[in-house]
Amino acid sequence: MIDGEGARSAPIAVTLDDLFRRAGVRHPHALALADPPNRDAFAGGAPRKLSFAQADHAISACAARLRGLGLQTDSIVAMHLPNMVESIVTFLGVLRAGMIAVPLPLLWRKAEIRSALGRVGAKAIVTCSRNGTDEQAAIAMQSAADLFSVRHVCGFGHDLPDGLVPLDDIFSSEGIAAVSPRIGRDTSAAAITFNLGAERFVPVSRTHADLVAGGLEIVRKSGAATDAPLLSTIPITSFAGIALTMMPWLICGGSLHLHHGFEAEAFATQCSEIAEGILVLPAPAISPIGKIGFIGPRQTIVALWRAPERFRAAKTWNGPSALVDVASFGEVGLIAARRGDNGLPAPIPLGPVDAPALSGVPAAIETARTSLGTLALRGSMVPAPRSDQPTAPDGDGYVDTGFTCRPGPADRTLIITGPPADVIEVGGYCLRLSQIDALVSRADPDATVVALPDGDLGHRLAGTAPDRKALQALLRTEGINPLVVGAFQPRGKPEAA
């Protein structure tokens, strides 16, 4: 069963396509989407810049192409794309076609893709020719070969392998008949992301209303104005990524500028183009970027904490910009709070995070501490608890995040003390150490791997093996995450990007 399936109705009666079309009607010729200026270095091709009218055409053309493949309404379409224009257009194109988008983390390889998509019955995968030196199209083809349900692999870029359906022509003004937007429902499934289960990935279904609720939380706390531009380094491969990157753009109707990975010169160029607006960054990057001087006084920073237990080690923010901390609790939900005069993250409230905007409307997010000492969440952005999962407390609609917490020094506050058991964070990716141990042991019983604390990445993996090079080759052949492969890099030889 998918988490959130059969979720309750929400008071937000609007779909993501509704939001996009509202912005497009207001400003059809205004800039809607902009690629990283260094796009050619990691994905090939000149950076794209699309107006709302051009983006609307590309979204409709993408929807038409997917329907033309014979995919039915509510088909599940996976996406394995870098943080560039194609990822946003494909996501909205899938929704306009009446299908369900499944964005996949970029570092996932065959083993993870096969495990996750095998649980949801994906019918198609959309990818690109490359991401840096990684052959993304080949990864998708290898994954699809092991998945009975996948019937089509589509791709952007040059030199695609035989058998892939090319999609670059959706950006042409000719060639593909566009389709009209479909009438959706705010309570229908829009996207599926994946939580880490004890033994395998757990798919979490999100309605349009769930996603809008998450985006509204970011807009409210950041004070984002109508038509405000947004620059984001966070890809839309998780609930937090969608809520921080795509949703504020759709709600505010400004321009969305995408940054892939981190490249200082490209980021500086993009910051200079956005004198005022929202900058979305991973929390560990805030202090060093602030010291460089890229951030201006009229920009608001939204900082994503994938490891909110690290709040206690946060550095005081004395920069010129307002700073909003966003604590992400896996795929369950997020809590956003603006920093106060002391420059430190605000404590996590116990109970409703904010008063509901309307009488009778549930809070976007509400916290509780379970009898096991873990954080539980409920609210309009939280998926409904599964029937086979214990609810807490008292089964009153709360979902247990697994993050440990204790009462804070202030009344009705909580301090997050640790991640879910066995989970580590490596540069924004959450992994289960026991699962890493198991797959490494299967590849080489004499190999060992440990997670070492890292001030910037959260953790880093380090491994030993009698023959590191041979083990790396085997792990790559098995389609194992490159974070694990890199743990066995021979000393003195840095792992290629």
C-alpha positions as CSV (number, residue, x, y, z in Angstrom):
1,M,0.0,0.0,0.0
2,I,1.2,3.5,-0.7
3,D,1.4,6.0,2.2
4,G,-1.2,8.6,1.9
5,E,-3.5,6.6,-0.4
6,G,-7.1,7.4,0.3
7,A,-6.0,10.6,2.0
8,R,-8.6,12.9,3.5
9,S,-10.0,15.9,1.6
10,A,-8.2,19.2,2.1
11,P,-9.6,22.7,2.1
12,I,-7.3,23.8,-0.8
13,A,-9.4,23.2,-3.9
14,V,-6.8,23.9,-6.6
15,T,-4.5,21.8,-8.7
16,L,-0.9,22.5,-9.7
17,D,-2.0,23.0,-13.3
18,D,-4.6,25.6,-12.1
19,L,-1.8,27.5,-10.4
20,F,0.4,27.5,-13.4
21,R,-2.3,28.6,-15.8
22,R,-3.3,31.5,-13.5
23,A,0.3,32.8,-13.6
24,G,0.4,32.3,-17.3
25,V,-2.8,34.2,-17.9
26,R,-1.5,37.2,-15.9
27,H,1.9,37.3,-17.6
28,P,2.1,35.1,-20.7
29,H,5.3,36.7,-22.0
30,A,7.1,37.0,-18.7
31,L,10.0,34.7,-17.8
32,A,8.8,31.5,-16.2
33,L,11.7,29.1,-16.1
34,A,15.5,29.5,-16.5
35,D,18.2,26.9,-16.6
36,P,21.5,27.0,-14.8
37,P,23.9,29.1,-16.9
38,N,26.4,26.2,-16.8
39,R,23.9,23.7,-18.2
40,D,26.2,22.6,-21.0
41,A,28.8,21.4,-18.5
42,F,26.6,18.8,-16.9
43,A,23.7,18.0,-19.3
44,G,24.8,19.5,-22.7
45,G,23.0,22.1,-24.7
46,A,22.5,25.8,-24.3
47,P,20.6,27.0,-21.2
48,R,16.8,27.3,-21.7
49,K,14.7,30.3,-20.8
50,L,11.0,29.9,-21.2
51,S,8.2,32.4,-20.9
52,F,4.9,31.2,-19.4
53,A,3.5,30.9,-22.9
54,Q,6.4,28.8,-24.1
55,A,6.4,26.7,-20.9
56,D,2.6,26.1,-21.4
57,H,3.2,24.9,-24.9
58,A,6.0,22.6,-23.8
59,I,3.9,21.2,-20.9
60,S,1.0,20.5,-23.3
61,A,3.3,18.9,-25.9
62,C,4.8,16.7,-23.2
63,A,1.3,15.6,-22.1
64,A,0.4,14.9,-25.7
65,R,3.5,12.8,-26.3
66,L,2.8,10.7,-23.1
67,R,-0.8,10.2,-24.2
68,G,0.4,9.3,-27.7
69,L,2.4,6.4,-26.2
70,G,-0.8,4.9,-25.1
71,L,-0.4,5.7,-21.4
72,Q,-3.7,5.8,-19.6
73,T,-5.0,8.3,-16.9
74,D,-3.4,7.7,-13.5
75,S,-0.4,5.9,-15.2
76,I,2.7,6.4,-13.1
77,V,5.6,8.1,-14.9
78,A,9.0,8.2,-13.2
79,M,11.5,11.1,-13.8
80,H,15.3,10.9,-13.4
81,L,16.4,14.4,-14.3
82,P,18.9,17.0,-13.1
83,N,17.7,20.3,-11.7
84,M,16.9,21.9,-15.0
85,V,13.9,23.2,-17.0
86,E,13.0,19.7,-18.3
87,S,12.4,18.5,-14.8
88,I,9.7,21.1,-14.2
89,V,8.1,20.9,-17.6
90,T,8.0,17.1,-17.4
91,F,6.4,17.1,-13.9
92,L,3.7,19.5,-15.0
93,G,3.3,17.7,-18.3
94,V,2.7,14.4,-16.5
95,L,0.0,16.0,-14.4
96,R,-1.6,17.7,-17.4
97,A,-1.9,14.3,-19.1
98,G,-3.8,13.1,-16.0
99,M,-1.0,10.9,-14.8
100,I,1.1,10.7,-11.6
101,A,4.7,12.0,-11.4
102,V,7.4,10.1,-9.6
103,P,10.6,12.1,-9.4
104,L,13.7,10.0,-8.5
105,P,16.8,11.2,-6.7
106,L,19.6,11.8,-9.2
107,L,22.2,9.6,-7.5
108,W,19.9,6.6,-7.5
109,R,21.1,3.8,-9.7
110,K,19.6,0.5,-11.0
111,A,19.3,-1.2,-7.6
112,E,17.4,1.7,-6.0
113,I,15.3,2.5,-9.1
114,R,14.3,-1.1,-9.5
115,S,13.3,-1.5,-5.9
116,A,11.3,1.8,-5.8
117,L,9.5,1.6,-9.1
118,G,8.8,-2.1,-8.7
119,R,6.5,-1.2,-5.8
120,V,4.4,1.3,-7.7
121,G,4.1,-0.2,-11.2
122,A,5.6,2.6,-13.2
123,K,4.7,2.6,-16.9
124,A,7.4,5.0,-18.2
125,I,10.7,6.6,-17.2
126,V,11.7,10.1,-18.4
127,T,15.5,10.8,-18.3
128,C,18.2,12.7,-20.2
129,S,21.3,11.6,-22.1
130,R,23.8,12.5,-19.3
131,N,24.5,14.2,-16.0
132,G,28.1,15.1,-15.9
133,T,30.0,11.9,-16.7
134,D,27.1,9.7,-15.8
135,E,25.1,8.2,-18.7
136,Q,21.6,8.8,-17.3
137,A,19.9,7.3,-20.4
138,A,21.8,4.0,-19.9
139,I,20.9,3.9,-16.3
140,A,17.2,4.3,-17.2
141,M,17.4,1.6,-19.9
142,Q,19.1,-0.9,-17.5
143,S,16.6,-0.2,-14.8
144,A,13.6,-0.6,-17.2
145,A,15.0,-3.9,-18.4
146,D,14.4,-5.3,-14.9
147,L,10.9,-3.8,-14.5
148,F,8.1,-5.6,-16.2
149,S,5.6,-2.7,-15.9
150,V,7.8,-0.1,-17.6
151,R,6.9,0.0,-21.3
152,H,8.5,3.3,-22.4
153,V,11.8,5.1,-21.7
154,C,11.8,8.7,-22.9
155,G,14.7,11.1,-22.9
156,F,16.1,14.6,-23.5
157,G,19.4,15.4,-25.1
158,H,21.7,14.2,-27.9
159,D,23.0,10.8,-28.7
160,L,20.2,8.9,-27.0
161,P,20.4,5.1,-27.1
162,D,18.2,3.2,-29.6
163,G,14.8,2.5,-28.1
164,L,14.4,5.8,-26.2
165,V,11.6,8.1,-27.2
166,P,13.2,11.5,-27.8
167,L,11.4,14.5,-26.2
168,D,13.4,17.6,-27.2
169,D,10.9,18.6,-29.8
170,I,8.3,19.4,-27.2
171,F,10.2,22.8,-27.0
172,S,9.7,23.4,-30.7
173,S,6.9,25.8,-31.8
174,E,5.9,23.2,-34.4
175,G,5.7,19.5,-34.8
176,I,3.6,18.3,-31.8
177,A,-0.1,19.1,-31.4
178,A,-0.6,20.6,-27.9
179,V,-3.4,19.4,-25.7
180,S,-5.8,21.4,-23.5
181,P,-5.3,21.2,-19.7
182,R,-7.3,18.5,-18.1
183,I,-9.7,19.3,-15.3
184,G,-8.2,17.8,-12.2
185,R,-9.2,17.4,-8.6
186,D,-7.2,18.8,-5.6
187,T,-7.6,15.5,-3.8
188,S,-6.4,13.3,-6.7
189,A,-2.9,11.9,-6.6
190,A,-0.3,14.2,-8.1
191,A,3.1,12.7,-7.1
192,I,4.8,9.8,-5.4
193,T,8.0,10.1,-3.4
194,F,9.8,7.5,-1.3
195,N,10.5,7.1,2.4
196,L,13.2,4.8,3.7
197,G,11.5,1.7,5.1
198,A,13.1,-0.8,7.4
199,E,13.8,-3.1,4.5
200,R,12.8,-1.3,1.3
201,F,11.5,2.0,0.0
202,V,8.0,3.0,1.0
203,P,6.1,5.0,-1.6
204,V,4.3,8.1,-0.3
205,S,1.4,9.4,-2.4
206,R,0.7,13.1,-2.4
207,T,-2.4,14.9,-3.6
208,H,-2.4,18.3,-5.2
209,A,-3.8,19.7,-1.9
210,D,-0.9,18.2,0.1
211,L,1.7,19.8,-2.2
212,V,-0.1,23.2,-2.2
213,A,-0.3,23.1,1.6
214,G,3.5,22.5,1.8
215,G,4.2,25.3,-0.6
216,L,1.9,27.7,1.2
217,E,3.8,27.1,4.4
218,I,7.0,28.3,2.6
219,V,5.4,31.3,1.0
220,R,3.9,32.5,4.3
221,K,7.1,32.1,6.4
222,S,9.3,33.7,3.7
223,G,6.9,36.5,3.0
224,A,7.2,35.9,-0.8
225,A,5.3,38.4,-2.8
226,T,3.2,37.9,-5.9
227,D,5.5,37.5,-9.0
228,A,8.6,37.2,-6.7
229,P,11.5,35.4,-8.5
230,L,13.0,32.3,-6.9
231,L,16.4,30.7,-7.3
232,S,16.6,27.1,-6.0
233,T,19.4,24.6,-5.6
234,I,17.0,21.9,-4.3
235,P,15.8,19.5,-7.0
236,I,12.1,18.3,-7.0
237,T,13.0,14.7,-6.0
238,S,11.3,14.7,-2.6
239,F,8.3,16.3,-0.9
240,A,10.6,19.0,0.5
241,G,12.1,19.7,-2.9
242,I,8.7,20.1,-4.5
243,A,7.4,22.2,-1.6
244,L,10.5,24.5,-1.6
245,T,11.2,24.8,-5.3
246,M,8.1,24.2,-7.4
247,M,5.3,25.2,-5.2
248,P,6.4,28.8,-4.2
249,W,6.9,29.5,-7.9
250,L,3.5,28.2,-8.8
251,I,1.8,30.0,-6.0
252,C,3.6,33.4,-6.5
253,G,3.7,33.2,-10.3
254,G,7.2,34.7,-10.7
255,S,10.2,33.2,-12.4
256,L,11.9,30.0,-11.3
257,H,15.7,29.9,-11.7
258,L,17.3,26.5,-11.3
259,H,20.8,25.7,-10.0
260,H,22.3,22.2,-10.4
261,G,24.6,21.0,-7.7
262,F,26.8,23.9,-6.7
263,E,29.1,25.8,-9.1
264,A,30.2,29.1,-7.6
265,E,30.5,31.2,-10.7
266,A,27.1,30.1,-12.1
267,F,25.5,30.7,-8.7
268,A,27.0,34.2,-8.4
269,T,25.7,35.0,-11.9
270,Q,22.2,33.8,-11.0
271,C,22.2,35.7,-7.7
272,S,23.1,38.9,-9.5
273,E,20.1,38.5,-11.8
274,I,17.7,38.3,-8.8
275,A,18.2,41.5,-6.8
276,E,15.2,40.6,-4.6
277,G,13.4,37.4,-4.2
278,I,13.8,33.9,-2.7
279,L,17.0,31.9,-2.6
280,V,16.5,28.2,-1.7
281,L,19.7,26.5,-0.4
282,P,20.7,23.5,1.7
283,A,21.3,24.6,5.3
284,P,25.0,23.6,5.6
285,A,25.7,25.9,2.6
286,I,24.2,29.1,4.1
287,S,27.2,30.2,6.3
288,P,30.0,29.7,3.7
289,I,27.9,31.3,0.9
290,G,27.0,34.2,3.1
291,K,30.7,34.8,3.8
292,I,31.5,35.0,0.1
293,G,29.0,37.8,-0.3
294,F,26.7,36.4,-3.0
295,I,23.6,37.2,-1.0
296,G,22.0,40.7,-1.0
297,P,19.9,42.5,1.6
298,R,16.7,42.3,-0.4
299,Q,16.9,38.5,-0.8
300,T,15.2,36.0,1.5
301,I,17.0,32.8,2.2
302,V,15.1,29.5,2.6
303,A,17.4,26.9,4.2
304,L,16.5,23.2,4.0
305,W,17.5,21.1,6.9
306,R,17.3,17.4,6.0
307,A,18.9,16.6,9.4
308,P,16.9,18.9,11.8
309,E,18.7,17.4,14.7
310,R,21.6,19.6,13.7
311,F,19.6,22.7,14.6
312,R,21.6,22.7,17.9
313,A,24.9,23.2,16.0
314,A,23.5,26.0,13.7
315,K,25.7,29.0,13.5
316,T,24.2,32.4,14.3
317,W,23.0,34.2,11.1
318,N,24.2,37.8,10.9
319,G,23.8,38.2,7.2
320,P,21.9,41.0,5.5
321,S,19.0,38.8,4.4
322,A,16.0,37.3,6.2
323,L,16.5,33.6,6.9
324,V,13.8,31.0,7.0
325,D,14.7,27.5,8.4
326,V,12.8,24.5,7.0
327,A,13.1,21.3,9.0
328,S,12.3,18.3,6.8
329,F,11.1,15.1,8.4
330,G,11.6,12.6,5.6
331,E,8.5,12.4,3.4
332,V,6.1,13.0,6.2
333,G,6.1,16.8,6.4
334,L,8.1,20.0,7.1
335,I,8.2,22.9,9.5
336,A,9.2,26.4,8.5
337,A,10.2,29.2,10.9
338,R,11.8,32.6,10.4
339,R,14.9,33.4,12.4
340,G,14.5,35.9,15.1
341,D,16.7,38.6,16.5
342,N,19.1,36.1,18.1
343,G,20.0,34.8,14.6
344,L,19.4,31.1,15.6
345,P,16.7,28.7,14.4
346,A,13.4,28.9,16.3
347,P,12.5,26.0,18.5
348,I,10.0,23.4,17.1
349,P,6.6,24.1,18.7
350,L,4.7,21.4,20.5
351,G,1.1,21.4,19.1
352,P,-0.1,23.5,16.2
353,V,2.8,25.3,14.5
354,D,0.6,28.1,13.5
355,A,-3.0,29.0,14.2
356,P,-5.3,28.0,11.3
357,A,-6.1,30.8,8.9
358,L,-9.8,29.9,8.9
359,S,-12.1,28.6,11.6
360,G,-12.6,24.8,11.1
361,V,-9.6,24.5,8.8
362,P,-6.9,22.1,10.1
363,A,-3.5,23.5,10.7
364,A,-0.9,22.9,8.0
365,I,1.3,21.1,10.5
366,E,0.9,20.1,14.1
367,T,3.4,18.2,16.3
368,A,3.2,15.7,19.1
369,R,5.7,13.6,21.1
370,T,5.0,9.9,21.2
371,S,5.4,7.6,24.1
372,L,8.5,6.3,22.4
373,G,10.0,9.8,22.4
374,T,9.7,10.4,18.7
375,L,8.2,13.3,16.7
376,A,4.7,12.8,15.2
377,L,3.1,15.1,12.7
378,R,-0.4,15.7,11.3
379,G,-2.0,18.5,9.2
380,S,-3.0,19.4,5.7
381,M,0.4,18.6,4.2
382,V,0.8,15.3,6.0
383,P,-0.3,12.1,4.2
384,A,-2.8,10.0,5.9
385,P,-1.4,7.2,8.1
386,R,-1.3,3.7,6.7
387,S,-3.5,1.0,8.1
388,D,-0.5,-1.2,8.8
389,Q,1.5,1.5,10.6
390,P,1.0,2.3,14.3
391,T,-0.4,5.9,14.7
392,A,0.6,8.2,17.5
393,P,-0.5,9.5,19.8
394,D,-3.9,7.9,20.4
395,G,-4.3,7.2,16.6
396,D,-5.6,10.8,16.2
397,G,-4.3,11.3,12.6
398,Y,-0.7,11.6,13.5
399,V,2.2,10.0,11.5
400,D,5.3,9.0,13.4
401,T,8.4,10.5,11.7
402,G,10.9,8.4,13.7
403,F,13.0,11.4,14.6
404,T,13.7,11.4,18.4
405,C,12.9,14.5,20.4
406,R,12.7,15.8,23.9
407,P,10.9,18.7,25.6
408,G,12.6,22.0,25.0
409,P,13.6,24.6,27.7
410,A,10.7,26.9,26.7
411,D,7.1,25.9,27.4
412,R,5.5,23.7,24.7
413,T,8.6,23.4,22.5
414,L,10.6,20.3,21.3
415,I,14.2,19.7,20.5
416,I,15.0,17.2,17.8
417,T,17.7,14.9,19.2
418,G,18.3,12.4,16.4
419,P,17.3,10.9,13.1
420,P,15.2,7.7,12.7
421,A,17.1,4.7,13.9
422,D,19.7,3.4,11.5
423,V,19.3,6.4,9.1
424,I,22.2,8.6,8.1
425,E,22.3,11.7,5.9
426,V,25.1,12.1,3.3
427,G,25.0,15.4,1.5
428,G,21.2,15.5,1.4
429,Y,20.7,11.8,0.7
430,C,19.2,9.6,3.5
431,L,20.5,6.1,3.7
432,R,20.1,3.1,6.0
433,L,23.4,1.9,7.3
434,S,22.2,-1.6,7.8
435,Q,21.1,-1.8,4.2
436,I,24.5,-0.5,3.1
437,D,26.2,-3.1,5.3
438,A,24.2,-5.9,3.8
439,L,24.8,-5.0,0.2
440,V,28.6,-4.5,0.8
441,S,28.8,-7.8,2.6
442,R,27.0,-9.6,-0.3
443,A,29.6,-8.1,-2.7
444,D,32.6,-8.9,-0.5
445,P,32.2,-10.6,2.9
446,D,35.6,-9.2,4.0
447,A,34.7,-5.5,3.2
448,T,33.5,-3.1,5.9
449,V,31.8,0.3,5.7
450,V,31.3,2.9,8.4
451,A,29.5,6.3,8.5
452,L,31.8,9.1,9.8
453,P,30.4,12.5,11.0
454,D,31.0,15.4,8.6
455,G,30.4,19.0,9.5
456,D,29.1,19.8,6.0
457,L,27.7,16.6,4.6
458,G,26.2,15.3,7.8
459,H,28.0,12.0,7.3
460,R,30.4,10.5,4.9
461,L,31.0,6.8,4.1
462,A,34.4,5.2,4.4
463,G,35.1,1.6,3.6
464,T,37.9,-1.0,3.5
465,A,38.2,-4.0,1.4
466,P,41.0,-6.4,0.3
467,D,40.7,-5.1,-3.3
468,R,39.0,-1.7,-3.3
469,K,39.1,-1.3,-7.1
470,A,37.5,-4.7,-7.7
471,L,34.8,-4.1,-5.2
472,Q,34.0,-0.7,-6.8
473,A,33.7,-2.3,-10.2
474,L,31.3,-4.9,-8.8
475,L,29.2,-2.4,-7.0
476,R,28.9,-0.3,-10.2
477,T,27.9,-3.3,-12.1
478,E,25.2,-4.1,-9.6
479,G,23.8,-0.5,-9.9
480,I,24.7,0.6,-6.4
481,N,24.5,4.3,-5.3
482,P,27.8,6.1,-6.1
483,L,27.9,7.4,-2.5
484,V,28.5,3.8,-1.5
485,V,30.9,3.1,-4.4
486,G,32.9,6.2,-3.5
487,A,33.4,4.9,0.1
488,F,35.9,2.4,-1.4
489,Q,37.9,4.7,-3.6
490,P,41.6,3.8,-3.4
491,R,43.4,6.2,-1.1
492,G,44.9,9.2,-2.9
493,K,42.6,8.8,-5.9
494,P,39.5,11.1,-5.7
495,E,36.3,9.6,-7.0
496,A,35.3,11.1,-10.4
497,A,32.2,13.3,-10.3
